[in-house]
């Protein structure tokens, strides 16, 4: 009976996929203005859908069959579940690579969901999805050039390297030299994104909705909704170019004290279209390459401080945030002015790449998010609850939300100890246990949170991974920087709303006390560092 039920679930998924393939394909050909292109699409899409449905059915069947009858909490079940997690993660990885495009984007999102996805999936996806994406052939690159600029690459540029230096889910990057001798990086969209993006998006949505129908506890519909909203913007490289200009403009206008330390490649507008982006070529080290950073004469700890400061300014003051800051999108180089620290080390300049995914935080959201982080840094339980509720977590799930934001259990979040937010060696396994135990509550929380906050969570996860690479672990200084910038942002926001001189003085005094507490923490940290250096 049990086996029959398992096969029935698997068959439902396969049957639904087959129905969608045949019926959808006929409808597309019949109604298309370009029957040849539609026919080509209809030979590709059904295969990709069937491949996805088969993989999903195989994973579902493996879990239910392998874990059938094993007592919950037993060592045998834990061992078998680990093996199924690994097998399933590899199947999913293979599907993402074969189908490419949106599927890789989905895999990259999954690699950041430590608080929801089993560790086996996170590790498998992180090892492959950021730096080993499929590559388009040179013929396909030429096809894009011909459609977009009307010429082949060797006509548009004086030199063009046919071998890409990097490939991502949506595009790949080639090195070229313009006719006036400037070295540039040329981002070329994968041709299949044009052909299959809309169909793949519908396919992924169908698979996720079907899995949710079969297994209600499996609810990743929020992730599909986010991809549906963000993908069209990411596929338009002119939007990406405008984002980079706006980002640097915000630093010059709103954060002039670090504007010289943040940079984005200059865009060559005459050589750019929605599917081709030509930018200034940037030399530097990838932000997690500690050896290269030291070789260039910079300190990894100073790079970490700059990364934390840069993104804190974006989140809490600008309200316009780069939401894909994984290591491949962040470069660092010595500050062009040659400025050095008091210890003689070169000052770093952070180079932001891939500006396709940005989110804007309105005033209310930005104020609540800054207030939440200030409360988290100072272990203010009432403040954490108030601003978590305002951001949409609800009074029933605000504790869980605080844990996801900080990647700490609640008892550590409200611990008054100076280093309460610093990740300990034992925290990782404890969090994975919580993720498994509260899976349905986490899914509900992610469903109800605004999508802009979901992107802030993803951004936090990316930055946490970068800082861990730079510092070989979590750092108290990172949270002190977040506390300082969030406090400044809250004070500035309150000042704009207060007209009475007495109200402004009250706010100033309140912020003075916060600054004093931060200074005390920084002094304590400095003393600890001195003591460590002397022992």
MARKE-986538 format. One line per 5 residues: number of its first residue (from 1); their letters; for each residue x, y, z of N, C-alpha, C. Coordinates in steps of 0.1 Angstrom, whole numbers. Each point is the difference from the previous one (the first is absolute). Layout:
% residues N
NUM> a> X,Y,Z,X,Y,Z,X,Y,Z; ...
***
This chain:
% residues 535
1> xxxxx> 8,-12,0,-8,12,0,9,13,0; 10,-1,9,9,12,1,7,2,-13; 5,-11,-6,8,1,-13,-9,5,-11; -13,-4,0,-9,5,-10,-2,15,1; -1,5,13,-2,14,2,12,8,-5
6> xxxxx> 12,-6,3,12,7,-5,0,1,-15; -3,-11,-7,0,0,-15,-10,10,-5; -12,1,7,-10,8,-4,4,15,0; 7,4,10,5,14,1,10,3,-11; 9,-10,-3,9,1,-11,-7,1,-13
11> xxxxx> -10,-8,-2,-7,-1,-13,-8,13,-2; -6,6,11,-7,12,-2,9,11,-6; 12,1,6,9,11,-5,4,-2,-15; 3,-13,-3,4,-3,-14,-11,2,-10; -12,-4,4,-12,2,-8,-3,15,-3
16> xxxxx> 0,7,11,-3,15,-1,11,6,-10; 12,-4,2,11,6,-9,-3,-4,-15; -3,-12,-2,-3,-5,-14,-11,8,-6; -11,2,8,-12,7,-5,4,14,-4; 7,7,9,4,13,-3,9,1,-12
21> xxxxx> 9,-10,-2,9,0,-11,-7,0,-13; -9,-10,-2,-7,-2,-13,-10,10,-3; -8,3,10,-11,10,-2,6,14,-2; 10,4,9,6,13,-1,7,2,-13; 7,-11,-5,8,1,-12,-9,3,-12
26> xxxxx> -11,-7,-1,-10,2,-11,-5,14,0; -4,4,12,-6,14,1,10,11,-4; 13,-2,4,10,10,-4,2,1,-15; 1,-11,-7,2,0,-14,-12,6,-7; -12,-4,4,-12,5,-6,-3,15,1
31> xxxxx> 5,6,10,-3,14,3,12,9,-3; 11,-5,-3,12,8,-1,1,8,-13; 5,12,0,3,8,-12,12,-5,-7; 8,-7,7,13,-5,-7,0,-16,2; -7,-7,-8,-2,-15,2,14,-7,0
36> xxxxx> 10,5,-7,13,-7,0,6,0,13; 1,13,6,5,1,13,-8,-7,11; -13,0,-2,-9,-7,10,2,-15,-1; 2,-5,-12,3,-14,-2,13,-4,7; 10,8,-2,13,-2,7,-2,-1,15
41> xxxxx> -7,10,5,-3,1,14,-7,-13,5; -9,-4,-8,-8,-12,4,7,-13,0; 12,0,-7,8,-12,1,9,0,12; 3,12,5,10,2,11,-7,-1,13; -11,8,1,-7,2,13,-5,-13,6
46> xxxxx> -8,-8,-8,-5,-12,6,11,-9,6; 11,-1,-7,11,-8,5,5,5,13; 1,13,1,5,6,13,-10,-2,11; -13,2,-3,-10,-3,10,0,-14,4; 0,-9,-9,0,-15,3,12,-4,9
51> xxxxx> 11,6,-4,13,-2,8,-2,5,14; -6,12,2,-2,5,13,-10,-8,8; -11,-4,-7,-10,-8,7,5,-14,4; 8,-6,-8,6,-13,3,9,1,12; 8,11,0,10,2,11,-8,2,13
56> xxxxx> -10,8,0,-8,3,12,-7,-13,5; -6,-7,-10,-7,-13,4,10,-10,6; 12,0,-5,10,-10,5,5,4,14; 1,13,2,4,5,14,-11,-3,10; -12,3,-4,-12,-2,9,-1,-15,3
61> xxxxx> 1,-9,-10,-1,-14,2,12,-5,9; 12,5,-2,12,-4,8,-3,3,15; -4,12,3,-3,3,14,-10,-9,6; -11,-1,-7,-11,-8,7,3,-15,1; 6,-5,-11,3,-14,0,11,-4,10
66> xxxxx> 11,8,0,12,-2,8,-3,1,15; -9,10,4,-2,3,14,-12,-7,5; -7,-8,-9,-13,-7,4,3,-10,12; -8,2,11,1,-10,11,11,3,10; 9,9,-3,12,3,9,-5,9,11
71> xxxxx> 2,-3,13,-5,8,11,6,14,0; -9,10,3,4,14,0,10,1,12; 12,7,-3,10,2,11,10,-11,2; -2,-11,-8,10,-11,1,13,3,-7; 11,-7,4,13,2,-7,-1,-5,-14
76> xxxxx> -7,-11,-2,-1,-6,-13,-7,10,-10; -11,6,5,-7,10,-9,9,12,-3; 7,5,10,9,11,-2,11,-3,-11; 5,-12,1,10,-4,-9,-5,-1,-15; -12,-7,-1,-6,-2,-13,-5,14,-6
81> xxxxx> -5,9,9,-4,13,-5,12,8,-5; 11,-1,6,12,7,-4,4,-5,-14; -1,-13,-2,3,-6,-13,-10,4,-11; -13,1,3,-10,4,-9,2,15,-4; 3,8,11,3,14,-3,11,2,-10
86> xxxxx> 11,-8,2,12,1,-9,-4,-4,-15; -7,-11,-1,-4,-5,-13,-9,10,-7; -10,5,8,-10,10,-6,7,13,-4; 9,4,8,8,13,-3,7,-2,-13; 6,-11,-2,8,-3,-12,-9,-1,-12
91> xxxxx> -12,-6,2,-10,-1,-11,-4,15,-4; -3,8,10,-4,13,-3,11,8,-6; 12,-2,4,12,7,-6,1,-3,-14; -2,-13,-3,2,-5,-14,-11,7,-9; -13,0,5,-11,6,-7,3,15,-3
96> xxxxx> 5,7,10,3,14,-1,11,3,-11; 10,-9,-1,11,2,-10,-5,-4,-14; -8,-10,-1,-5,-5,-13,-10,11,-6; -9,5,8,-10,9,-4,5,15,-1; 9,3,10,7,13,0,-10,11,3
101> xxxxx> 5,13,-2,-8,12,1,-7,1,14; -14,0,-1,-8,2,12,3,-11,11; 2,-12,-5,3,-11,9,12,3,8; 11,5,-6,12,3,8,-3,12,9; -8,9,-4,-4,11,9,-7,-5,13
106> xxxxx> -9,-10,-3,-7,-7,11,10,-7,10; 10,-7,-7,10,-6,8,9,9,8; 2,12,-5,8,10,7,-8,5,12; -13,2,-2,-9,4,12,1,-10,10; -1,-13,-4,0,-11,10,13,0,8
111> xxxxx> 11,3,-7,13,0,7,1,10,12; -9,10,0,0,10,11,-10,-3,11; -8,-10,-2,-11,-3,10,4,-9,11; 10,3,7,5,-8,11,-10,-3,11; -9,10,2,-10,-1,10,-12,-8,-4
116> xxxxx> 0,-5,-12,-12,-7,-5,3,-14,-7; 11,0,-7,4,-11,-9,10,-8,8; -1,-14,-1,11,-8,7,14,3,-5; 9,-2,9,14,4,-3,6,-6,-12; -5,-13,-3,5,-7,-12,-3,8,-13
121> xxxxx> -11,6,0,-4,8,-12,8,13,-1; 1,6,12,8,13,0,14,-2,-5; 7,-10,6,14,-3,-4,1,-3,-14; -8,-10,-5,0,-4,-14,-2,12,-10; -10,8,3,-3,11,-9,11,11,1
126> xxxxx> 5,3,12,11,10,1,13,-4,-7; 3,-13,0,12,-5,-6,0,2,-15; -12,0,-6,-1,0,-15,-7,11,-6; -10,7,6,-9,9,-6,6,14,-3; 11,4,8,5,13,-1,11,2,-11
131> xxxxx> 8,-11,-1,12,2,-9,1,-11,-11; -10,-8,-2,1,-11,-10,-13,-1,-9; -4,12,-3,-13,0,-8,4,-4,-15; -10,-5,-7,2,-4,-14,4,13,-9; 7,-3,-11,5,10,-8,-6,-1,-14
136> xxxxx> -4,12,-6,-5,1,-13,12,-1,-10; -2,-6,-12,10,-2,-10,3,14,-6; 11,1,-7,4,13,-7,-10,3,-11; -5,-10,-6,-11,2,-11,-12,6,6; -4,-4,12,-12,5,7,3,15,4
141> xxxxx> 12,3,4,4,13,4,-1,9,-13; 5,-5,-11,-1,8,-12,-14,3,-4; -9,-10,2,-14,1,-3,-6,12,8; 4,1,13,-5,11,8,5,14,-6; 13,0,-3,6,13,-5,-7,4,-13
146> xxxxx> -3,-10,-9,-6,3,-13,-14,6,2; -7,-6,10,-14,5,2,0,14,7; 10,2,9,-1,12,8,8,12,-6; 11,-3,-6,8,11,-5,2,0,-16; -5,-11,-5,1,-1,-15,13,-4,-6
151> xxxxx> 10,-3,9,13,-4,-5,6,-11,9; 10,-7,-5,7,-10,7,9,6,11; 4,-7,10,9,6,11,13,6,-5; 6,-7,-10,13,5,-5,-1,13,-8; -13,4,-4,-2,12,-7,-3,11,10
156> xxxxx> -8,-3,11,-4,9,10,12,4,8; 10,-9,3,11,2,8,13,-2,-8; 11,6,5,13,-2,-7,5,-14,4; -3,-4,12,4,-13,5,-12,-6,8; -2,-13,-2,-11,-6,8,4,-15,2
161> xxxxx> 1,-3,13,4,-14,4,-12,-9,-1; 0,-10,-8,-12,-9,-1,-2,-9,12; 10,-1,8,-1,-8,13,-5,9,11; -11,-3,6,-5,8,12,9,-1,12; 1,11,8,8,-1,12,-9,-4,12
166> xxxxx> -13,1,-2,-10,-4,10,-13,-3,-6; -8,-9,6,-13,-3,-5,-10,-1,12; -11,6,-1,-11,0,11,-12,-6,-6; -11,0,8,-12,-6,-4,-7,7,-13; 1,13,-1,-6,7,-10,9,5,-12
171> xxxxx> 13,0,3,9,6,-10,14,-5,3; 9,4,-9,15,-3,1,7,13,-3; 13,1,4,8,12,-2,12,-3,-8; 3,8,-10,11,-1,-9,9,13,2; 13,-2,-2,9,12,0,2,5,-14
176> xxxxx> 0,13,-2,1,6,-13,8,13,1; 3,5,-12,7,13,0,-7,9,-11; -4,12,4,-7,9,-9,10,5,-11; -5,6,-10,8,5,-11,9,12,5; -4,6,11,9,11,5,9,-5,11
181> xxxxx> 1,-14,1,10,-6,9,-4,-3,14; -12,3,4,-5,-3,14,-3,-15,2; 5,-5,11,-3,-14,3,-14,-1,7; -9,-8,-5,-13,-1,5,-5,-14,3; -10,-1,9,-7,-13,2,-13,0,-7
186> xxxxx> -3,-10,-8,-13,0,-7,-8,-12,5; -12,4,6,-9,-10,5,-11,-3,-11; 0,-13,-3,-9,-5,-11,-10,-9,5; -13,3,-2,-11,-9,5,0,-13,-7; -2,-11,7,-1,-13,-6,-12,0,-9
191> xxxxx> 2,-6,-12,-11,1,-11,-12,-8,5; 2,-11,7,-12,-7,4,-9,7,10; 5,11,7,-8,8,9,-11,7,-8; 4,5,-12,-10,6,-9,-11,-10,-4; 5,-12,-4,-10,-10,-5,-9,-6,10
196> xxxxx> 6,-3,12,-8,-8,9,-3,6,14; 4,13,2,-2,6,14,-14,-1,5; -10,5,-9,-14,0,4,-5,-14,3; 3,-9,-10,-5,-14,1,6,-7,13; 14,2,2,6,-5,12,-6,5,13
201> xxxxx> -3,13,0,-6,6,12,-14,-7,3; -8,-2,-11,-13,-7,2,2,-14,4; 11,-7,-5,2,-14,3,4,-1,15; 9,8,5,4,0,14,-12,3,9; -8,9,-4,-11,4,8,-10,-12,0
206> xxxxx> -2,-7,-11,-8,-12,-1,5,-11,10; 13,-2,-1,6,-11,8,-2,3,15; 3,12,4,-1,4,14,-14,0,5; -9,5,-8,-15,-1,4,-5,-14,1; 5,-9,-9,-4,-14,0,5,-7,12
211> xxxxx> 13,3,3,6,-6,12,-8,4,13; -4,13,0,-7,5,12,-14,-6,0; -6,-3,-11,-13,-7,0,1,-14,5; 11,-7,-4,2,-14,5,4,0,14; 9,10,4,5,0,14,-1,14,5
216> xxxxx> -11,3,7,-3,14,4,12,6,9; 8,-8,7,10,6,8,12,5,-9; 0,-4,-12,11,5,-10,-6,12,-6; 4,12,5,-5,12,-6,11,10,-3; 4,0,-13,10,9,-5,-6,10,-10
221> xxxxx> -13,2,1,-6,8,-10,5,15,1; 4,4,13,5,13,1,13,2,-8; 8,-10,-1,13,1,-8,-4,1,-15; -10,-7,-5,-4,1,-14,-5,14,-2; -8,6,9,-5,13,-1,11,11,-1
226> xxxxx> 10,-3,8,12,10,-1,7,-1,-13; 2,-12,-5,7,-1,-13,-9,6,-11; -13,-2,1,-9,6,-10,1,15,-1; 2,6,12,1,15,0,13,5,-4; 11,-7,5,14,5,-3,6,-4,-13
231> xxxxx> -4,-11,-6,7,-5,-12,-1,10,-12; -12,5,-3,0,9,-11,9,12,1; 2,5,12,9,11,2,15,-5,-1; 3,-11,5,13,-6,-2,4,-3,-14; -10,-3,-8,2,-3,-15,2,13,-8
236> xxxxx> -2,11,5,1,13,-7,13,7,5; 11,-2,-7,13,6,4,0,15,1; -9,7,-7,0,14,1,-5,5,14; -9,-8,6,-4,2,14,11,-2,9; 8,-11,-2,12,-2,8,10,12,-1
241> xxxxx> 2,5,-12,9,11,-2,-5,12,8; -13,3,-1,-5,12,8,0,-2,15; -1,-13,4,1,-3,15,14,4,5; 10,-4,-8,14,3,4,3,15,1; -6,8,-9,2,14,1,-8,6,12
246> xxxxx> -12,-5,2,-8,5,12,7,-4,13; 6,-12,1,7,-4,12,11,9,4; 9,3,-10,11,9,3,-5,14,3; -10,4,-7,-6,14,3,-5,1,15; -6,-11,5,-4,-1,14,11,2,9
251> xxxxx> 12,-7,-3,11,1,9,6,14,1; 0,7,-12,6,13,-1,-10,10,7; -13,-2,-1,-9,9,6,-3,-3,15; -2,-13,3,-5,-3,14,11,-6,9; 11,-5,-6,11,-5,8,13,4,-5
256> xxxxx> 2,14,0,13,5,-6,12,-5,7; -1,-3,13,12,-4,8,6,-13,-5; -8,-9,-7,7,-12,-6,-2,-1,-15; -5,11,-6,-2,0,-15,12,-4,-8; 12,4,5,13,-3,-8,4,-14,2
261> xxxxx> -6,-7,10,4,-14,2,-9,-10,-6; -10,5,-8,-10,-9,-7,0,4,-14; 0,-10,-9,1,3,-14,-8,-11,-8; -4,5,-12,-7,-9,-10,6,3,-13; 2,-10,-9,6,2,-13,-8,10,-8
266> xxxxx> 7,9,-8,-6,9,-8,-7,-7,-12; -12,4,-4,-7,-6,-11,3,7,-13; 2,-8,-11,2,5,-13,-14,-1,-7; -8,11,1,-14,0,-4,-2,-3,-15; 9,5,-8,-1,-2,-15,2,-15,-4
271> xxxxx> 6,-7,9,3,-14,-3,-8,-10,9; -12,6,5,-8,-8,9,-14,0,-5; -7,-12,3,-14,-1,-3,-7,-8,11; -12,-4,-2,-7,-8,11,6,-13,1; 8,-5,-10,6,-14,1,15,0,-1
276> xxxxx> 6,12,-1,14,1,0,4,12,8; 10,-2,9,4,11,9,15,1,0; 5,12,-5,15,2,-1,4,9,11; 9,-4,8,5,8,12,15,1,0; 4,9,8,15,1,3,5,-13,6
281> xxxxx> 11,-5,-4,6,-12,6,6,3,13; -3,-8,10,5,2,13,11,-10,4; 11,4,5,10,-9,5,-1,1,16; 1,-12,6,-1,0,14,-1,-14,5; -2,-2,13,-1,-13,6,-15,-3,4
286> xxxxx> -4,-12,-2,-14,-4,4,0,2,16; -11,5,5,0,4,14,2,-11,10; -1,-13,-4,2,-10,10,14,-7,-2; 8,6,-9,14,-5,-3,10,6,9; 1,-5,12,8,6,11,15,1,-5
291> xxxxx> 5,-10,-6,14,0,-5,3,11,-9; -9,2,-11,1,10,-10,-1,14,7; -9,2,9,-2,12,7,13,4,8; 6,-9,7,12,3,7,12,3,-10; 0,-7,-11,10,2,-10,0,14,-6
296> xxxxx> -12,5,-1,-2,14,-5,2,11,11; 4,-5,12,4,9,11,-11,5,8; -12,-7,0,-11,4,8,-3,-10,11; -7,5,11,-3,-8,11,-14,-6,-2; -2,-14,1,-14,-5,-1,-10,5,10
301> xxxxx> 5,4,12,-9,5,10,-5,14,-4; 8,8,-7,-4,13,-4,-10,-2,-12; 2,-10,-9,-9,-2,-10,-14,-4,5; 1,-9,11,-13,-4,6,-7,12,6; 7,9,6,-7,12,6,-6,9,-12
306> xxxxx> 7,1,-11,-5,8,-11,-13,-7,-6; 0,-13,-1,-12,-7,-6,-12,2,10; 3,-1,13,-11,2,9,-5,14,0; 9,10,0,-4,14,-1,-8,3,-12; 5,-5,-12,-6,3,-13,-15,-5,0
311> xxxxx> -2,-12,4,-14,-5,-1,-9,5,11; 6,3,11,-8,7,11,-5,13,-5; 8,8,-7,-4,13,-5,-11,-2,-10; 2,-10,-9,-11,-2,-10,-13,-4,6; 0,-9,10,-12,-5,6,-7,11,8
316> xxxxx> 8,6,9,-7,9,10,-1,15,-4; 9,4,-9,-1,14,-4,-4,3,-14; 4,-8,-10,-3,2,-14,-14,-6,-3; -3,-12,6,-13,-7,-4,1,-5,-14; 12,-2,-6,2,-5,-13,11,-10,1
321> xxxxx> -3,-13,0,9,-10,4,4,-10,-11; 13,-2,-1,5,-11,-9,-3,-13,7; -8,-9,-6,-5,-12,7,6,-13,-4; 11,1,-7,7,-12,-4,15,1,3; 4,3,12,14,3,3,8,-13,4
326> xxxxx> -1,-10,-8,8,-12,3,15,3,-5; 9,-8,4,14,3,-2,4,3,-15; -6,-6,-9,3,2,-14,-4,13,-5; -9,7,7,-5,13,-4,7,12,7; 10,-3,9,7,10,8,15,-2,-3
331> xxxxx> 6,11,-5,15,0,-2,5,11,9; 13,-1,3,7,10,8,13,3,-6; 4,12,1,13,5,-5,6,11,9; 13,3,0,5,11,8,-7,13,-5; -3,9,9,-5,13,-3,9,7,-10
336> xxxxx> -6,4,-12,9,6,-10,8,12,5; -5,7,10,8,12,5,13,-5,7; 1,-13,4,12,-4,6,0,1,15; -12,5,6,-1,2,14,3,-12,9; 7,1,11,3,-11,8,-5,2,14
341> xxxxx> -2,-12,8,-4,1,14,12,4,8; -3,2,13,11,4,9,10,-11,2; -4,-12,-4,10,-11,1,8,-2,-13; -3,9,-10,8,-1,-12,-7,-9,-11; -11,-6,3,-7,-8,-9,-8,8,-10
346> xxxxx> -2,-5,-12,-7,8,-10,-15,0,3; -7,11,-2,-14,1,3,-8,-7,-12; -10,-8,3,-7,-7,-11,-11,8,-6; -3,-3,-12,-12,5,-7,-8,-11,-5; -13,0,4,-9,-11,-4,-7,3,-13
351> xxxxx> 1,-10,-9,-5,1,-14,-13,-9,0; -11,7,-3,-13,-8,-1,-3,-3,-14; -2,-13,-2,-3,-6,-14,-14,-5,0; -5,-2,-12,-14,-6,-2,-10,7,8; -5,11,-6,-10,9,6,-14,-3,-5
356> xxxxx> -3,-13,-4,-13,-4,-5,-11,-1,10; 4,-3,12,-10,-3,11,1,10,11; -9,10,-1,0,10,11,-14,1,6; -2,4,12,-13,2,6,0,14,7; -12,6,-2,-2,13,7,-8,-2,13
361> xxxxx> 5,6,11,-8,0,12,-7,13,2; -13,0,1,-7,13,3,4,5,14; -3,12,3,4,7,13,-4,-9,12; -13,-4,0,-5,-8,11,8,-13,2; 2,-7,-11,7,-13,1,15,2,4
366> xxxxx> 6,10,-6,14,3,4,2,4,14; -10,8,5,1,5,14,-2,-12,10; -10,-9,-3,-3,-11,8,12,-10,0; 6,-2,-12,11,-10,-1,13,6,7; 2,12,-1,12,6,8,-3,-1,15
371> xxxxx> -12,3,4,-4,0,14,1,-15,5; -4,-9,-8,2,-15,4,14,-3,2; 9,4,-9,14,-4,2,6,7,12; -4,12,2,5,7,12,-4,-7,13; -13,-4,0,-5,-8,11,8,-13,2
376> xxxxx> 3,-7,-11,7,-13,0,14,2,6; 7,11,-5,14,2,5,0,3,15; -11,6,5,0,4,14,-9,-9,9; -4,-12,-6,-7,-10,8,-13,6,6; -7,8,-8,-12,7,5,-12,-9,-5
381> xxxxx> -5,-9,9,-10,-9,-3,-13,7,-5; -4,11,7,-12,7,-3,1,6,-14; 12,6,-3,2,6,-13,0,-10,-11; 6,-11,3,0,-11,-10,-14,-4,-4; -8,-2,11,-14,-4,-3,-8,11,-8
386> xxxxx> 1,12,5,-7,11,-7,3,1,-14; 13,0,-4,3,2,-14,-1,-12,-8; 2,-12,6,-3,-12,-8,-15,-1,-4; -8,4,9,-15,0,-3,-3,10,-11; 6,12,1,-2,10,-11,5,-5,-13
391> xxxxx> 10,-8,-1,6,-5,-12,-8,-12,-6; -10,-5,8,-9,-10,-5,1,-14,6; 9,-1,10,2,-14,6,-12,-4,8; -7,9,6,-11,-3,9,4,-3,14; -9,1,9,3,-2,14,4,-14,4
396> xxxxx> -5,-9,-9,2,-15,3,14,-5,-5; 6,8,-10,12,-5,-6,12,9,0; -1,11,9,10,10,0,13,-6,6; -1,-10,9,12,-6,6,7,-8,-11; -7,-7,-8,6,-8,-11,6,10,-10
401> xxxxx> -6,11,-3,5,10,-10,14,5,5; 0,4,13,13,5,6,11,-11,-1; -4,-13,1,10,-10,-1,5,-2,-14; -9,2,-10,4,-1,-14,9,11,-4; -4,13,4,8,12,-3,14,-1,5
406> xxxxx> 2,-5,12,13,-1,6,7,-13,0; -8,-11,-4,5,-13,0,5,-5,14; -8,5,10,3,-3,14,-13,-5,6; 0,-9,10,-12,-4,8,-4,12,8; -13,0,4,-5,11,7,7,4,13
411> xxxxx> 4,-11,8,7,3,13,13,7,-2; 7,-1,-12,12,7,-4,-4,14,-5; -11,1,-7,-4,13,-5,-2,11,11; -6,-5,11,-3,10,11,10,-1,11; 11,-7,-2,11,-1,10,7,13,1
416> xxxxx> 1,6,12,7,14,1,15,-1,-2; 6,-12,-2,14,-1,-2,5,8,-12; 12,6,1,5,8,-11,0,-7,-13; 3,-13,0,2,-7,-13,-12,-9,-3; -12,4,4,-12,-9,0,-4,-4,-15
421> xxxxx> 4,9,-10,-4,-3,-13,11,-7,-8; 12,-2,6,11,-7,-7,-3,-15,0; 1,-6,-12,-2,-14,-2,10,-9,7; -4,-9,8,9,-9,7,1,-13,-9; 10,-8,3,2,-13,-7,-12,-9,1
426> xxxxx> -7,0,11,-11,-9,3,-13,5,-6; -1,13,-4,-12,6,-5,-5,-6,-13; 9,-4,-9,-4,-5,-13,-9,-12,1; 5,-10,8,-8,-12,1,-13,2,8; 0,9,9,-12,4,8,-11,6,-9
431> xxxxx> 5,9,-9,-9,7,-10,-6,-10,-10; 8,-10,-4,-5,-10,-10,-11,-8,7; 2,-3,13,-10,-8,7,-13,8,1; 1,13,3,-12,9,1,-6,1,-14; 8,1,-11,-6,1,-13,-9,-12,-3
436> xxxxx> 5,-12,4,-8,-13,-3,-12,0,9; 2,4,13,-11,-1,10,-11,10,-3; 3,12,-5,-10,10,-3,-2,3,-15; 2,-10,-8,-1,2,-14,-13,7,-4; -12,-5,5,-13,5,-5,-1,15,5
441> xxxxx> 5,3,12,-1,14,5,9,9,-8; 11,-5,-4,10,8,-8,-7,3,-14; -6,-11,-6,-6,2,-13,-12,10,1; -7,0,11,-11,9,2,5,15,1; 11,1,8,6,13,2,5,6,-14
446> xxxxx> 7,-8,-8,5,4,-12,-12,4,-10; -11,-7,2,-12,2,-9,-6,14,3; 0,4,13,-7,12,4,9,12,0; 14,-1,0,8,11,-1,0,7,-13; 1,14,-1,1,6,-13,12,-5,-7
451> xxxxx> -1,0,-14,11,-6,-7,13,8,1; -1,13,3,12,9,1,7,-5,13; -7,-4,10,7,-5,12,7,-14,-3; -7,-8,-8,6,-13,-4,14,3,-7; 0,10,-8,13,3,-7,10,6,9
456> xxxxx> -4,7,11,9,4,10,6,-12,8; -8,-10,2,5,-12,6,10,-7,-8; -2,-1,-13,9,-6,-10,13,9,0; -1,13,0,12,9,0,8,-3,13; -7,0,12,7,-3,12,8,-13,-1
461> xxxxx> -6,-10,-5,6,-14,-1,13,1,-9; -1,7,-11,12,2,-9,11,7,7; -4,11,7,10,8,7,7,-8,12; -9,-8,6,6,-8,11,10,-10,-5; -3,-6,-12,10,-9,-6,13,7,-4
466> xxxxx> -1,12,-5,12,8,-4,8,3,12; -6,5,11,7,4,12,6,-12,7; -7,-11,-1,6,-13,6,13,-4,-7; 0,2,-14,12,-3,-7,11,9,3; -3,13,2,11,10,2,6,-2,14
471> xxxxx> -9,-3,10,5,0,14,1,-14,6; -3,-10,-9,0,-14,5,-10,-2,12; -11,7,-1,-10,-2,11,-8,13,1; -9,1,9,-9,11,3,8,11,8; -4,12,-1,7,11,6,-9,10,8
476> xxxxx> 4,3,12,-8,10,7,0,14,-7; 12,3,-6,1,13,-6,-10,2,-11; -4,-10,-7,-10,1,-11,-13,5,6; -4,-5,12,-13,4,6,1,14,6; 12,4,4,2,13,5,-2,10,-11
481> xxxxx> 5,-3,-12,-2,9,-11,-15,1,-4; -6,-12,0,-15,0,-3,-8,8,11; 4,-1,12,-6,7,11,2,15,-2; 12,4,-4,3,15,-1,-8,5,-12; 0,-6,-12,-7,5,-12,-15,0,2
486> xxxxx> -5,-11,6,-15,-1,2,-4,11,10; 8,3,11,-4,10,9,0,14,-6; 10,3,-9,1,12,-7,-12,2,-9; -4,-11,-7,-11,0,-9,-13,3,7; -2,-6,12,-12,2,8,-1,14,5
491> xxxxx> 11,5,4,1,14,5,-4,10,-11; 6,-2,-12,-2,9,-11,-15,-1,-5; -6,-12,1,-14,-1,-4,-9,7,10; 3,-1,13,-8,6,10,1,15,-1; 12,5,-3,3,15,-1,-9,6,-11
496> xxxxx> -1,-8,-11,-8,6,-11,-15,1,3; -4,-7,10,-15,0,4,-3,9,12; 11,4,7,-2,8,12,3,15,-3; -10,9,3,2,14,-3,3,8,13; -4,-6,11,2,7,13,15,-1,4
501> xxxxx> 6,11,5,14,0,4,2,-9,12; -10,-1,9,1,-9,11,0,-15,-4; -8,-3,-10,0,-14,-5,13,-4,-6; 6,10,-7,13,-2,-7,11,-2,11; -1,7,10,10,-1,11,-1,-14,7
506> xxxxx> -13,-4,2,-2,-13,6,5,-11,-9; -2,1,-13,6,-10,-9,15,0,0; 6,12,0,14,1,1,6,-7,12; -7,3,12,5,-6,12,-1,-16,0; -11,-4,-6,-2,-15,-1,11,-6,-9
511> xxxxx> 3,7,-11,10,-6,-9,14,1,7; 2,11,8,13,1,7,2,-12,9; -11,-4,7,2,-11,9,3,-13,-8; -7,-2,-11,3,-11,-9,15,0,-4; 4,12,-5,14,1,-4,10,-3,11
516> xxxxx> -4,4,12,9,-2,12,1,-15,2; -11,-7,-1,0,-15,2,8,-7,-11; -1,5,-12,8,-6,-11,15,3,2; 3,12,5,14,3,2,6,-9,11; -8,-2,10,4,-9,11,3,-14,-5
521> xxxxx> -9,-5,-9,2,-13,-6,13,0,-9; 2,10,-7,12,1,-9,12,0,8; 0,8,11,12,0,9,3,-14,6; -11,-6,5,2,-14,5,5,-9,-10; -5,1,-13,6,-8,-11,14,3,-2
526> xxxxx> 4,12,0,14,4,-2,9,-5,11; -5,0,12,8,-5,11,2,-15,-1; -11,-7,-4,1,-15,-3,11,-3,-10; -1,8,-11,10,-2,-11,14,2,4; 2,11,9,14,3,5,5,-12,9
531> xxxxx> -9,-4,9,3,-11,9,4,-13,-8; -8,-3,-11,2,-11,-8,14,1,-7; 3,12,-5,13,2,-7,12,-2,10; -2,4,13,11,-1,9,2,-14,6; -10,-9,-1,1,-13,6,5,-10,-11
***
